Amino acid sequence: MFPFCTLSRRRPLATVMTLALALTAAPAIAKTYHLNIARTPVNITGTPTTAVTVNGQLPAPTLHWHEGEQVVIHVSNKLEVPTSLHWHGVLVPAAMDGVPGISFDAIEPGATFTYRFTVKQNGTYWYHAHSGGQEQKGLYGAIVITPEKPAPFQYDRDYAVVLSDWTDESPEQILANLKSQSDYYNYAKLTVGDFLDRVANQGLVAALSWRFMWSGMRMSPTDISDVTGAAYTFLMNGKTAEQNWTALYKPGERVRLRLINASSMTYFDVRIPGLKMTVVQADGQNVQPVTVDELRIAVAETYDVIVTPENGRAYTIFAQGMDRSGYARGTLAPGRGMTAPVPPMDPRPVLTMRAMGMAMHGMEGMPGMSPSPRPSPQPGEGEKMSGMHQHGMKMAASPPATTITPVFEPPLDTGVGVAHVAPMPRSRLEDPGIGLRHNGRVDLTYADLASLEPHPDPPPDRTIVLHLTGNMERYMWSFNGKTYAASVPLDLYYGERIRIVLINDTMMNHPIHLHGMFMELQNGHGVHNPLKHTINVKPGGKMSVLVTADAPGGWALHCHLLYHMESGMMRQVRVAPPPGSSGAVVLATPSFSEWEQPRSNMPPPAHMHATMQASSTHYKVMFDQLEYQAGGGDSPDAFAWEGQAWYGGDINKLWLKTEGTRIGGEAEDAGIEVLYDRAISSYFDFQAGVRHDFGQEPSRNWAAFGIQGLAPYFFDVELTGYLGPGGRTAARARAKYEWLFTQRLILEPELELNWYGKDDPARLIGSGLSNAALGLRLRYEFTRKFAPYIGVEYRRTFGNTSDYRLAAGERASDTEWLIGLRIWFN
């Protein structure tokens, strides 16, 4: 409200007019919001748990703002840990952006922080936490901003449709599981049955070639989503598919659906069987209308669509996960309680080299890819279109002539965190994405998007190349091979125009979000190129965006897949004064009139999410074998174990290993190793430490060193050398493999060979190849962490070892039947 005042009738008219103009020029004051962040009991899956909510609601309350008004939001933290709110896609001063460690210090427990800014835009946006995994646990909500002028499209009803993924697991546990086993949630891996089907359809040679190509690169063609329906329940406005969120309409009404993907890790393919959708906004920005049957909405994107149901029946709003592991569902109906058939999910997609942009012009049969340098992309490459759109044969607008600009390509660190570098990345603007190609429906692509209103399109001052890099096996994600903790900020000068070329070297989709500024997607439409706050970059894809650095301060640039960001795919962007300037900038909002710090004195990035940072430590304790061994003939029965545990980060770990056999209550052939482990390549670790053998007199001590990791064709291998007192030497080689009969029934063959440099009669060991063991274990995974098994193992001794054993009354070879348990925790 404005303060009460009295005007004298004798006051000059000019004074009255001046005051009136001042009042009309001032921004309108929005109602003040009070948002309380707290834990609230929920039961979404049938198991009582708690969510992180705003004012007790999941999703958080929809915030309705008006373009041009000033927003005042008091956010109180009722949690026991710090929290924050980020206004996704909303242009705000840096201090109001809500990113702990970059733009402010977080909201401490028991504290209240006031966000205050003027709304400069209109459209559909959303807000969410930027602290740890609170977004995953429910801290997200819609923002609807009414325009100052009437919208350029008409509608009669208006609904926000918030899509999300819920899990009862803690976000910290999900990340720990992915660090322990990167395919932990993938229950769509290739099985023996899948291979036989391919043989039947394509022939044995083609099936083997295809399988060897993928396994030779240590990549899975079914690795679509890191976290799947195995952990997630998919929600629409907080409702499960069974609860069936419903939106009402009257026949003939135009219904606006504001689609918001507020999930942590899930891409949704959205369609309404029986209705066409006309896309009118993308990421809150008006676009030239595009009518489609279906659209893929990446994590953090928003699309506004208009639908016109005519006949008074119910329609299903169907949003299936990109990996087809589950779906969210709602209903558009003229009355409560009405439903429509839910369509079956499409077949699960399978990646191909060509679909990933990694095989072109006959490269489909290449055995693999390796991290290697490539020529720098030429400026403007991201603008180029393939020509025709597959739906309706639409021609993309011709890109304008390109001005040559300086290209800055930071060094690409192809070390431990980079498993592959795409040899031939390409623009895939016309590609709807895996699982949507040639499905008989008209699907939205980035090539379809064109801004409704033209906007200035000055040429860029320079080009910056960013590679999206990662190692799925280690679950490491980064830009240019460097995680957030290891990176330096990306510095831009205030007012400069930047072209950013995004090259995806991984086999995953990545939704890249830039805070504080919109990105202009160069898709060939020139001054009508669409503006977006989140850009999805497909596997093996290359895209070009233009950014005008008009927002001073510190900002975040990151992948919006929560666990990719938390594992390192993030950079700080700093917009600072040009060299030689005073450093003082007058901002639009007087209360934020200074740079946060002079450019030269800005600190390196702070850790945003202390509980989930990639640099934080994890652990895993696993007993791969806890088994009863039934000996054949006169061999005694035994109990055997093999276990390991590690603790540490992505690069350095402390590793413990133990193995042994107990016969008649006494340990035999037992050992324990304490090792320092360091990652030395994308797939292999070097280990060094000590080993102590016990259980047979006399005991032995060794210095141990070796490598272990994942070899091509998915063989887990371990090669270890040992040095002991008195010139003793030894070596061990082990290899394991997994054959999946089903997603839970797994056959694991294992081979072990042991060599010794000299005889050790006291322990019945001879020099040379001493013994070998070949085992087969068939396990059933009730869960990843709990799997009983049965098996058989054949052991044989050689040379002097065999002679020593026979002389001691033992057998030179044994076949034993096994029953055991594989169990682990983290």
Secondary structure, DSSP 4 states (H G I P E B T S, - for coil): -PPP----TTS-HHHHHHHHHHHHHSPPBPPPEEEEEEEEEE-SSSS-EEEEEETTBSSEEEEEEETT-EEEEEEEE-SSS-B--EEET----GGGS--BTTTB--B-TT-EEEEEEE----EEEEEE--STTTTTTT-EEEEEEE-SS--SS--SEEEEEEEEEE-SS-HHHHHHHHHH-TTTT------HHHHHHHHHHH-HHHHHHHHHHHHHTT--TT---SS-TTT-EEEETTB-TTT-EEEE--TT--EEEEEEE--SS--EEEE-TT--EEEEEETTEEEEEEEESEEEE-TT-EEEEEE---SS--EEEEEEETTSS-EEEEEEESSTT---PPPPPPPPP---TTTTT---SSGGG---------PPPPTTGGG---SB-TTTTPBPPPPPPPPP--EE------STT-----SS-B--TT---TTTTTSSS-B--GGG--BSS----PPPSEEEEEEEEEETTTTEEEETTB-GGG---EEEETT-EEEEEEEE-SSS-EEEEESSS-EEE-SS-GGGPPEESEEEE-TTBEEEEEEE--S-EEEEEEESSHHHHHTT-EEEEEEEPPTTS-S----SSGGG-S-SS-GGGPPPPPPS-TTT-TTS-EEEEEEEEEEEEEE-TTPPPEEEEEEEEEEE-SSEEEEEEEEEEEETTEEEEEEEEEEEEEE-SSSEEEEEEEEEEESSSSPEEEEEEEEEEEEGGGEEEEEEEEEEGGGEEEEEEEEE--EESSSSEEEEEEEEEEEESS-BGGGTB-SEEEEEEEEEEEEE-SBTTEEEEEEEEEEEE-HHHHHHHHHTT--SEEEEEEEEEEEEE-
